[in-house]
Each structure stands twice: as structure tokens, then as C-alpha cells.
Amino acid sequence: MSKQGFNSVSFVIDQEYVGFLDQLKLKIRNAQIKAAQSVNRELVQLPWFHAVLLMQRVKNMEQRNWYANQAIKNGCSRSVLELHIEQSLYKRQALTTEKVSKFVLEY
């Protein structure tokens, strides 16, 4: 095979590979956007400073979503939400729920 023929085949493969990478990048970006939208669904329903407080103070996503849902459901002010976070309301509620579940299962 001549050197020129080899280069043209290589060029075609390179173009196909670049196209594949572009499609892959687009799919990854769309998946990232979709994931961010689903994760932040609760935060969007809250006032700005509620969301900022949750993002700064609560690193665990499950706990953050729980606090956001509770704030939305109960109409908590920012100061009440901050108090709940400081007093670890999530952990206390989870422990209470776990104890009740164990009690019910025993009887």
C-alpha cells in the first residue's frame, strides 16, 4: 500500500473517531444536566438563601433533600431551617423512625 493511501484511510478513521467523541461528549453533558435538574428539584422550590444554607451546611445529598422537603412542607423560615440543621433534626427523626419500626416489628 502506498504511503498516500495509508494516510487517507487514517484521515477517514480520525474523522469518524472525532465524530464519535463529539456525540459522546454531547450525551455526557445531557446526562449531567438531567442529573443536576433532578438533584436540585427541591432546592428550586426554596427561597435562594434557604438553598444556599443547605448547600453550605449539609454535605450529604440525602440529608439535604430531606431538610429541603421538610422546609417546603412546613413552610420553615431560614432561621428555623438553620436551627433544625444545627440541632441535627434529620438524625433525631431518623433514629425515632428506626426505633418505632423496630418496636412495631417486635410485636
N, C-alpha and C positions, 0 to 999 in steps of 0.2 A: 504494500500500500504506500502510495506516495505521501510525502510529508504534508502536502497541501490537503489531501483527502482526510488525513487524520485530524488536522486542525478544524475542518468544517464539521466533522462528527462531534468533536469535543465542544465546539461552539453551540451546536444544537442541544447537546446534553446539558451544558451550562445554562442555557436559556430555559429549558424545561425545569431544571432544578431551582432556578431563581423564581420562576412562576409558582412552583410548589411551595417554596419558602414564603412567598408573599401571601398565598392562600392560608398557609398555616399560621402566620402572624395575625391575619385578619380573624381567623377562628379563635385564636387565643385571646385576642383583645375583646372580641364579642363575649366570650365566656367570662372574662374578668369584669366587664361592665354588668353583665347579668348577675354575677355573684355579688357585686357591690350593691346593686339595687335591692336584692333580696335581703342582704345583711342589714342594710340601713333603712329598711321599710319602717321599723318602729321609730327610729331616730327622726325621720322626716315628719312624723306626726307631732313631734315635740317642739316647743319653742327653742330657739337657737341656743340659749345658754344652758338649757337642760341637757341638750345633746353634747355641748362642749364639756359640761361637768361629767357626764357619763363617760365620754371618751378619755378624759384626763384621769379619772379616778378609778374606773372599773376596767381592768385589762382583759378579764375573762369574758368572751363574747356571750356565752350562755347567761352569765350573771347580768351583763349589760342589757341584754334583751329583756330579761326578767324585770329589772328596775324600770326600763322604758315602758314595758306593758303595764306595770303597776302605777306608774306616774300618769299614764294616759287613762287607765281605768278609773283611778281615784281622783284625778284632777289635781295632783300634787303641785304645790309651788316649788320653786327652785330650792328654797331653804329647807322645806320638808324633805325633798328628794336628797339633798345633801346630808341631812340628819339621818335618813334611812341608810345611806351608804356608810356613814361614819359608824353607825351602830350595827353594821353588818346584818341588816334585816333579812337579806337573802339567805344567809347561813342559818339564822334562827328559824325562819319559816321552813327551810328545807329540813332541819332537824325535827321540828314539830310535826311536819307531814310524815317523815320517816317513822317517828315514834308512834303516831296514830296508825299508820299502815301495819307496823309490827303488832300493835295491840289488837287490831281487827283480825289479823291473820291468826293470832294465837287462839282466839275464841270462835 
